[in-house]
Amino acid sequence: MNDTAIKNYCIWARNELIAGVEARMRLYGVAGGAEPAGAAAVGGRALSPEETEWRDALLRAGAEEGLEHLRDRAAYTWFNRIAAVRYMEVHDFLPSRVRMFTRPAADGSWELGSQAADEALDVEIEGADPVRVAELKQAGEDGPLFRYLFLAQCAELSGCLPGVFQPVDECMALLLPANLMDTDGVIGRMVGDIDEADWEDVQILGWMYQYYNSEVKDAFFASKAKETPDTIGPATQLFTPDWIVRYMVQNSLGRLWMLNNPASPLRAEMEYYIEPDETHEDFIKIGGPEDISLCDPACGSGHILVYAFELLAKMYLERGYREREIPGLVLSKNLHGMEIDPRAAQIARLALAMCARGLDRRFFGRGVQADIAVLAPVALGEGDVPQGSALEKRKDLLDALAHLDEAGSLLAPGEGDLAAIREAIELTGSDGLFGSSSRERLQRALSTCETLARRHDCVVANPPYMGSSSFGPFMSKWVKKSYPDVKSDLCTCFIERGFNLAKDRGYAAMITMQSWMFLGSFEKMRSSLIEGKSILSMLHLGPRAFDAIGGEVVNVTADVVYNGQAALEGAYMRLVDTNGSEAKCQKALEAIQNPDCGWFYRRDAETFKQIPGTPIAYWASDGLLSAFSLGHSIGEYSDYTGSQNKTGDNNLYLRLFWEVSARSIGREGSWATYSKGGDFRRWFGNLHWLVSVRKDAIDFYRSNPTSNLLASNYWYSEGVCYTMLTSGRPSFRLLPPTGGFDMAGPCICSLGEKQNWALGFLNCSIAADVLSMLNPTLNMQARDIKALPMLISDKHKDAVDDLVDSNVSISKSDWDSLETSLEFKRHPLI
């Protein structure tokens, strides 16, 4: 699949369609609204009575939702319809069995042009008026004829696939852009720019949706804006590489099937499947494929569900089901999706419908729809909720229901919530207009909550990634209250929610950011996971796992977790040092086939408890793990609590040492040296800065809400300092007792006679490797450094002291030899 060509086309097509819709809005006087509603002419051009009626409907829609929103909605509607029809014509899925956008070429291939328009008199499209078709054909008006047939085809498909193709009313038809079939038109470019072979894979529909939104997504994050219901969906869409989808589905759904059917031939078709140990988990017993339930709680455009459909279809075939029976069974019994973005949900339904049509050529007429729940807000006002009812007291539930287009499937209603809604329905009368509407809204709330409360054998997802700094007002408050241990990102909230959605002894497979594996803010989550669940396998992918995202922006891991305790060793593959999605894929396959490759590990998660903070450091050796038990942490030798100075106004209170008089520097002066990190440098140095220690400055640090005053016992204290923010190997330095330090250059103080030993250990390769396990991020936290284990040998202590003293002396002489040192005397060559 030519991703570049598809991406470039989709970005261009979005802007072209928006421009085309705007041109139609101007043509009908909708954009400017120069003529009032009911006008019989616009810009001197007469309108038919029907056009006047349709224009009025557009004016009303523009007034209700805003002209820009109407424009964007129309542009996407036509993008979606055009892409769907193109996919179906390539696969010969259109009910007419005639192509809409291409015609047979002389060489036997297909070229731009409408076979349907060429053969219009013989084409049967439900709803198309043969008389009108004949009139347009005889008049030789190819443009109007194509437009009429395309709209008729969309109308027919809305009847076949109501969940995929919502009916296009006449007013929306007015906004269908002109000249689509020109060589440089939207359809012309689609046919010309995207190779027909790329349409063979249904995944193209999901990729096109992601690329269509790519500029909107980039603009959102560049703006630093807070999410809203309109932006959170497109901003968090990320299409999952196919091989990662296969790994997750094969090791959850596939594992469930293989444990129940050990002799199944399906094993040969699951290349990413990791064989269970003999002491495998106590799995859910199933009688057949109809018993399995798989859910993607943030399904997007349905990539995970599409592959699950493929695997489930093979399970049904293995059990002897007829091929044409299978699509209806899979969609009605096995697969369930939830999504807040109705456009993405529409693509998911379309993709699954195409999978179904591939197995059953009469599927379009069977009335079966994929179970993709669009989680839309249900606003229950005071008049909808009976006074004194249990529901009235559940303010948090009512608030979440009203913001369901943000909270989505993170809302986890319990039995008490369901009972409260059912009681409210019983207490609400159905008489009269208001009673009926209240009851209808309560029924919608109940239906939504029942969907959210269902549990499944397998939960598989690539949840949305969005840091809490981008949350809007509702999400910021609600996530803190609902997911206090994992509140810093949506994806970690979904990890916790995934365990809740999975049945006991079920499976949760997700690809998420790796931060939860190491950061201190997720320690409670890790402890809970290890205590109550079991990591079956993990692809630790690190950076560059998504080719659609460049650089080191997203470090991810894909894992499969059993929702229960099992005495087994999980399988871990370390792919963090491999560049690119395809290269990681090949490394994963090699590891599965050859566990002795060097990057495949087996580890009992219980061993992670030996490490402070319980990081998922699966690659730690047995010797290193024992060091945490046998050694003493650096924190045991230091009373440093993590206090750091923060001026709150660096421009006013910080100076480089050459900017002030030397006589004002020191304990008796108004300035003190200040550690603020700096470049890679070991043993000594990076002392350029001074901080004001005048009384007014100290008072400001103490009273200003954005400042922080370093604890008094750490001022003028000797210790080991370092640079907190680093992309390379860490470096540690002696901080002389001449000042203080801030968050960019923290210092482990009060080490006493263990100071040299700690400085020497921290600058060795072992410490660097252990730190990468405790926190493989750009920010080195004091808590991780204090957790490092030291095994101090009395036999070697004097030798270590001498080596460290020597290294510090050499480094200090080097630092002081340049004018950038406060203690510079003269250049060494003079």
Order of alpha helices (4+ residues) and beta strands (2+ residues): alpha-beta-beta-alpha-alpha-beta-beta-alpha-alpha-alpha-alpha-alpha-alpha-alpha-alpha-alpha-alpha-beta-alpha-alpha-beta-alpha-beta-alpha-alpha-alpha-alpha-beta-alpha-alpha-beta-alpha-beta-beta-beta-alpha-beta-alpha-beta-alpha-beta-beta-beta-alpha-beta-beta-beta-beta-alpha-alpha-alpha-beta-alpha
